[in-house]
């Protein structure tokens, strides 16, 4: 995802003020505002679907951070290439030259770096590349990963002891669910009792909540309803993430 994408996706009319956005932003600001003698690596981690990448994209936009979302197929070179592309810098020929280019750009720009899907970098044993970039720049670097990211990084002690903070993402609460409904279901009012049921069935996963809100929106508009509560919704199914059982 490029920074331009972040701006488009997170304008004031399309960003929901969820608790995970605040937590992620707080983690990055802690690294940016730290005293010079403290390390500058921070991690924001949690289960898939909890809105971590959306929160990270918001932070990238707010703080003009360089942002890369890692892929499972990436090598060390692919990672360095992606960061340099995000920076608008032509890559050098060797890996160590590319890492130096990134460090130099972070120092000159004063901007932070966000590495999303950090688990892919861990599985490729490319963690030391991130440490090299940090050592060369002392920049604030925010790592986004899955629930087991802290445990996985214990294998690299020299990396692990440079972490300033570990910030766990939180499941969406009812207020988050309200915010998502306000953002994505503006034509229909969904009452709190139905939103609470959606939150429960979705197990706090922002992605599933969004699917349920959209399903309710479509059903309401199809039925000519301007508002829906739990009684109106009745026994219609809500999306839990599970595939329906086949009836044969």
C-alpha positions in Angstrom: 0.0 0.0 0.0 1.4 3.4 -0.9 1.1 6.5 1.1 -1.3 7.9 -1.6 -3.6 5.0 -0.9 -3.6 5.8 2.8 -4.7 9.3 2.2 -7.5 8.2 -0.1 -8.7 5.5 2.3 -8.4 7.5 5.5 -9.9 11.0 4.8 -11.9 12.5 7.7 -15.1 11.1 6.3 -14.0 7.5 6.0 -11.9 6.9 9.1 -13.6 5.4 12.2 -12.1 6.4 15.6 -11.7 2.9 16.9 -9.8 2.1 20.0 -7.1 0.2 18.0 -6.5 3.3 15.9 -5.7 5.2 19.2 -3.6 2.3 20.5 -1.5 2.1 17.3 -1.1 5.8 17.1 -0.1 6.0 20.7 2.6 3.3 20.1 4.1 5.2 17.2 4.0 8.5 19.0 5.8 6.9 22.0 8.6 5.9 19.7 8.7 9.3 18.0 8.7 11.3 21.3 11.1 9.0 23.2 14.2 10.3 24.9 17.4 9.8 22.8 18.8 7.1 25.1 15.8 4.8 24.6 15.2 2.3 21.8 12.8 3.2 19.0 11.2 -0.1 17.9 7.6 -0.6 18.8 5.2 -3.4 18.0 1.4 -3.4 17.6 0.1 -7.0 17.4 -3.0 -9.1 17.6 -5.3 -11.6 15.8 -6.2 -11.2 12.1 -9.2 -9.1 11.3 -8.9 -6.8 14.3 -8.2 -3.7 12.2 -4.4 -3.4 12.8 -3.5 -2.6 9.2 -6.2 0.0 8.9 -4.9 1.6 12.1 -1.4 1.5 10.8 -2.5 3.1 7.5 -4.1 5.9 9.6 -0.8 6.4 11.5 1.2 6.4 8.3 -1.0 9.2 7.0 -1.0 11.2 10.2 2.7 11.0 10.7 3.9 10.9 7.1 5.5 7.6 7.8 7.0 5.3 5.1 4.7 2.3 5.0 5.3 -1.2 3.6 3.0 -4.2 3.8 5.1 -7.3 3.5 4.2 -10.3 1.4 4.8 -14.0 2.1 7.0 -14.3 -1.0 9.3 -11.4 -0.1 13.0 -11.9 0.2 15.4 -9.5 2.0 16.0 -7.8 -1.3 12.2 -7.5 -2.0 11.7 -5.9 1.4 14.5 -3.4 0.9 13.3 -2.7 -2.7 9.7 -2.0 -1.4 10.9 0.4 1.3 13.1 2.3 -1.2 10.2 2.4 -3.7 8.0 3.9 -1.0 10.7 6.4 -0.3 11.1 7.3 -4.0 14.8 6.3 -3.9 16.4 4.3 -6.8 17.8 1.1 -5.2 21.5 0.4 -5.2 23.0 -2.9 -6.3 23.8 -4.6 -3.0 21.8 -5.4 0.0 24.0 -3.5 2.4 24.0 -0.4 0.2 20.2 -0.6 0.0 19.9 -0.8 3.8 22.2 2.2 4.1 20.1 4.1 1.6 17.0 3.5 3.7 18.8 4.5 6.9 20.0 7.7 5.3 16.6 8.6 4.0 15.0 8.1 7.4 17.6 10.3 9.0 17.3 13.1 6.4 13.5 13.0 6.3 12.9 12.6 10.1 10.0 10.4 9.2 9.1 7.0 10.8 8.9 3.6 9.1 5.9 1.2 9.5 6.4 -2.4 8.6 3.1 -4.2 8.3 2.7 -8.0 8.2 6.0 -8.3 10.0 5.4 -12.1 10.5 6.5 -12.7 6.9 9.8 -11.0 7.7 10.3 -13.2 10.7 9.4 -16.4 8.9 12.0 -15.5 6.2 14.6 -14.8 8.9 15.1 -11.3 7.6 14.6 -9.7 11.0 18.3 -8.5 11.1 17.6 -6.3 8.1 15.1 -4.3 10.1 17.7 -4.1 12.9 20.4 -2.9 10.5 18.0 -0.1 9.3 17.2 0.9 12.8 20.9 0.9 13.9 21.8 3.1 10.9 19.0 5.6 11.5 17.8 5.5 15.1 14.4 6.2 13.5 11.1 5.3 15.1 9.9 2.0 13.5 6.5 0.5 14.1 6.1 -3.2 13.5 2.6 -4.7 12.8 2.1 -8.4 13.3 -0.1 -11.3 14.4 -0.7 -12.4 18.0 2.4 -14.5 18.2 4.8 -11.9 16.9 6.4 -11.1 20.3 7.1 -14.8 21.0 8.5 -15.2 17.5 10.9 -12.3 17.9 12.4 -13.8 21.1 14.6 -15.9 18.8 16.5 -12.7 17.9 17.7 -11.4 21.2 19.7 -8.5 19.7 16.5 -7.4 18.0 14.1 -8.2 20.9 16.1 -6.0 23.4 15.7 -3.0 21.2 12.0 -2.9 21.6 10.6 0.1 23.4 7.0 -1.2 23.7 4.7 -4.1 22.9 1.1 -2.9 22.3 -1.6 -5.5 22.0 -4.6 -4.8 19.7 -8.0 -5.1 21.3 -11.2 -6.7 20.0 -13.9 -4.2 19.0 -16.2 -3.2 21.8 -19.8 -1.9 21.4 -18.6 1.7 20.9 -16.3 0.5 18.1 -19.2 -1.4 16.6 -21.3 1.8 16.7 -18.5 3.7 15.0 -18.2 1.2 12.2 -22.0 1.3 11.7 -22.0 5.1 11.5 -19.2 4.9 8.9 -20.5 2.2 6.7 -24.3 2.2 7.2 -25.3 5.8 7.0 -28.7 5.2 5.3 -30.0 2.9 8.0 -30.0 3.2 11.8 -29.0 0.0 13.5 -30.1 0.0 17.2 -27.7 -0.9 20.0 -29.3 -4.3 20.8 -28.6 -5.5 17.3 -25.1 -3.9 17.3 -24.4 -5.7 20.5 -25.5 -9.0 18.9 -23.3 -8.2 15.9 -20.3 -7.6 18.2 -20.9 -10.8 20.0 -21.3 -13.0 16.9 -18.3 -11.3 15.2 -16.2 -11.9 18.4 -14.9 -8.4 18.2 -13.3 -8.8 14.8 -13.7 -5.5 12.9 -13.7 -7.3 9.5 -16.6 -9.5 10.5 -18.5 -6.6 12.1 -18.2 -4.7 8.8 -19.6 -7.7 6.9 -22.6 -7.9 9.3 -23.2 -4.2 9.1 -23.3 -4.4 5.3 -25.6 -7.4 5.4 -28.0 -5.5 7.7 -27.8 -2.4 5.5 -28.7 -4.3 2.4 -31.5 -6.2 4.1 -33.0 -3.0 5.5 -32.8 -1.1 2.2 -34.3 -4.1 0.4 -37.2 -4.1 2.9 -37.7 -0.3 2.8 -36.6 0.1 6.5 -34.9 3.2 7.8 -34.0 1.5 11.1 -33.4 -2.0 12.4 -33.3 -3.4 16.0 -32.8 -6.9 17.3 -36.6 -7.7 17.2 -36.9 -6.5 13.6 -33.9 -8.6 12.6 -35.4 -11.6 14.3 -33.8 -15.0 13.7 -32.0 -14.0 10.5 -28.4 -15.3 10.6 -25.4 -13.0 11.3 -22.0 -13.7 9.9 -19.7 -15.4 12.3 -16.9 -16.3 9.9 -18.0 -19.9 9.8 -19.1 -21.5 6.4 -22.7 -22.7 6.5 -23.3 -26.4 7.0 -24.2 -28.2 3.8 -27.7 -29.7 3.8 -27.8 -32.9 1.7 
